[in-house]
Amino acid sequence: MVKWRDRRKSTNVEDRRGGAAAGGAGAGVAVMLLRVVLSRFGLRGLVFVALIGGGLYLMGVNPMGLFSGGAGGGQTAQPADDEASQFVRAVLADTEDVWGAIFAENGSRYPAPTLVLFSRQVNSACGYASAAAGPFYCPADRKAYLDTSFFTELSRRFGAPGDFAAAYVIAHEVGHHIQTVTGISTQVRAAQQRARGQAEANQYQVMMELQADCYAGVWANRAERMSDTLDDGDIEEGLRAAAAIGDDTLQRNAGRRVTPESFTHGSSAQRQRWFTIGLRTGDINQCDTFSASQL
């Protein structure tokens, strides 16, 4: 089990769980309704809507909840200091310490990302997303997005339980942040634009995902050296998680034929291999998947 309970907790976590999904579907419906009112009834219509909304608010009802489908004014917000939040804050703080040190070694300052906790759906600068899409990183706002229910899914559906499996997921998304601030992400997107067909574009995406896995391994190596973060068995949890979400495993478990040309994250073996390279070396220079002779 990752030793996280007594660790520093990051302040770079934005908790959007509960409510109207922080500007998600509920806000979109509200904006649409206001546009209709304005076009049909003009400013007097908007004044009427404002008066109704104000009256509901004074009675303790959140008007936005009426658009998000929640009863009695929307969902009840979860506490910001529940165990899931504390775990995420501790792991994120650990990545801040590790990458802060690595950037300092190279004469620069690490611009830490924000991690957004959400439930079911969320709006980001990269667009609207549901929890079904899994955790993701948005380069446009430099934020990672996570529905903590994914940890349960990782354990029950993918057979990868344990704190370190969940920590690996966070470290992988932070890896995408590293790619963004170092310019790698921009270079990959440009290469994908020049790609000759979808299969080649997918290959660039696989290289980027495997590099993020390697960066997650670098974090684990440095975190253990800096603060004795890991316990016996943690690495096995990380390897199981990497294997569980490999493209070939996901396709096979879905009853589909395994088609490597459609891969976007890499096979289970590839994901385990690159995580292990980062873990074994602790050296970001060993994570150049784009120049590797073998993925």
N, C-alpha and C positions, 0 to 999 in steps of 0.2 A: 504493500500500500504506500502510495506517495505520501511523504511527510509534509503535509500542507497546513495542518490546523494551527500551528503556532508560528506560521510564516507571515511576513509582511503581506498586506492585501493591497492590490492596486486600486488607485482612485480613477483609473481610466476605463471604468465600466459604466455603461449607460443602461439602466434597467427599464425596458419598455413593456415588461410583462403586464398583462391585465389591461383594462381600459379599452380604448378603441384601436388597439394595435398601432399606436403611435403614428397616426396619420395614414393608416392602411385603408381597408375597404370602407370603414365607417366614415372617414373624412372625405373619401371620394364621393360617396353618396350625398353627403351634406353639401359639398361644393356644387354638385349637379343640381340639387334641389334649390339652392340659393340662386343659381343662374336662371332656373325656370321661373322662380318667383319674381326676379328682377325683370325678366322679359315680359311677363304677363301683367304684373301689377306695379312695376316701377318702384321708386324709393319708399312709397307708403307700404308696399308689401313687405319690404325688408324691415321697416320699422316694426310692423306687426310681428314678424318672425322673431325679431330681437326681444320684443316685450314678452312673447310666449317663452322663449328660451330663458330669459332672466327670471321669470316667475317660477319655472321648473327648478332652476338652480337654487333659488331661495328656499324651495321646499325640499332641498337635499337630493334632487334628481339630476344626474349628469345628462344634459340634452344630447350629447354625442352618443351616449349609450343607446338611444332610440334608433340610431343608424347602424350600430354595430351588432344588433340582434340580442343584446344582453337584457335580461329582465331587471327591472328596478334600477335602471340607469347604467347598465353595462356590467362588465365583469368586475369582480373584486380584485384589486391590485394585490399581488403577492408581496410579502415583506422583502425589502431590499437586502436583509441580512439572513436569509434562510441558508441552509447548508449548501445548496447548489450554487448560490451566488458567492458564498464565502470560498468555495472550492475554486470557482472560476477566477475570482480576484487573486487568490493565492498563486495559482498557476500563471496567470498573466503577469503578476509581479515578478515571478521567477524568470519569465522570458524577458522582462524589462531589464533585470539585473544582468542576465547572460548577454543579451545583445548590446546592452549599454557598454559592457566591458569589451566586447568584440569590436564595436565601432570605435571605442576609445583607443584600442590597440592600433587601429588604422588611421588615427588622427582626426576622427570626426565624432559628431554627437548623434546619438540614436533618437530619432523622432518616434516615440512610442505610439502605437495605434490605439484606437478606442475599440472596445469590444461591446457590442450591443446584445443584450439579452432580450429575447422576445418570445411570445407564445403564439403559435399557429400561423401568424402572418406578419409581414413587416414591409415597410417602405424604405428603400435605400436610394442613394444617388444612382445606383445601377438599375433601379426599377423595383417593382413590387415582387415579393417572393413569399412562398408559403413554406412551412416547416418541412413539407414533404421533399423539398429540394435539398435538405440537409444544410449543415453549416457552410458559410461562404464568406469570401472576402471581396469587398468592393473597392477597387483602386480609385474610383471617382471621389469618394469621401474618406478613403483610407481607414475604413472601419471593418471589423470582422463581425459577422452576425451569427448568433447561435440560439437555437431553441434547446434548452437543457433537457427536454424530453428525448433528444437524440441520444443522450447517454444511455437511457433505458433501452432504446431501440438497438443501440450498439451491442448491449448485453444480451437482450432477449432474441432479437431477430438475427443478428449477425454472429452471435456466439462469441463476443469479445468483451467480457465483463472486466471490471476493475478500474481503480482510479487512474492508473497510468494509461490505460486505453483511452480514457476521456481526456487526459492531459495531452496525449499524442495528437488528438484531434485539434485542440487549441493551438499547440505548437506548430502544426501543419499550416493552419490559417495565418499564424504570425509569419510563417515562412513566405507566404504570398505577399505579406506586407514588406518583408525584406526585399523581395524581387521588385516591388513597386518603387521603393525609395532609392534603390540602386540602379534603376533604369532597365533592369532585365525584362520586366513585364512589357514595357513599351517596345523593346526590340523584338520580343516574341510576337506581339500583335502585328507589328510591321511585317515580319516574316510570314505570318499566317495570311496576310493580305496578298503576298506575292506567291503563295503556295499554288501548286498545280493540282488542284482537286482537293476534296474534303479529307481524303486519307492522309495527305501530306500535312494539311492544317492540323489534323488530329494528332499527328506525330509530334508536332511542336508543343501541343498542349500536354501530351504525355510527358515530354521532357521537363516542362515547367512543373508539373505535379510531382514528378519524381524528385526534382530538386527541392521542392518544399518538404518532401519526406526526409531528404538528406539533412535539410536545415533543422527539422524536428529532432533528428538524431544528434546533430551538433549541440542543440539545446540540452538534450538529456545528458550528454557527456560533460558539458561545462557545468550544468546545474549540480551534478553529482560531485564534481571536483570542488565547486565553490561552496556548496552548502549541505552536502550529504543528503540530497533530496530523496534518493531512491531507496527502496527496500528490496530484499530478495524476491524475485518473481516479477518485478515491475517490467523488466525488459521483455520477458515472455508475453506479458499482457500487450505491450506495444506491438510486438511482432504478430500476435494473433489479430490485433486490430488492423494492421497493415494488410494482412492476408485476407481478412474478411471483406474488405472493401476494394479488393482488386477487381478490375473489369472482367476478367475471365471468370472469377468466382461468382460475381453478381449475375453475369449472363447465364452461367450454368445453373445457378440456383433459381433463376427465373424461367428455366425450361427452354432457354434459347440456345441456338448454336453459337459457339465461341467464334467471334470474328475479330481478329487482332486489328484489322484496318479501321474498325469502329471504336477502338479503345480511346479514351480521353484522359485516363488517370494512370494507366499501366496495369500490368498483370500483378497477381498476388506476389509472385516471386520477385518481380522487379521492385515492387513497393517495399518488400522486406529487405531486399539487397541494398537499396539506396538509404533506407533508414539505418541499416547496420553500418554502412560506410561512414555516415555522419557520426553515429554513436561511437564507432571504434576510433576514429581519428580526431573528432572534435575540431576539424579544420574545414572552414567554409570553402577553401580552395579545392577541396576534394569533391565538391558537390557540383562540378561543372558537367551536368548531364548532356549539355549541347555539344561538347567536344568528345564525349566518351565514345570509345570504339564499340562498346556493348552496353545496352541499357539493362 
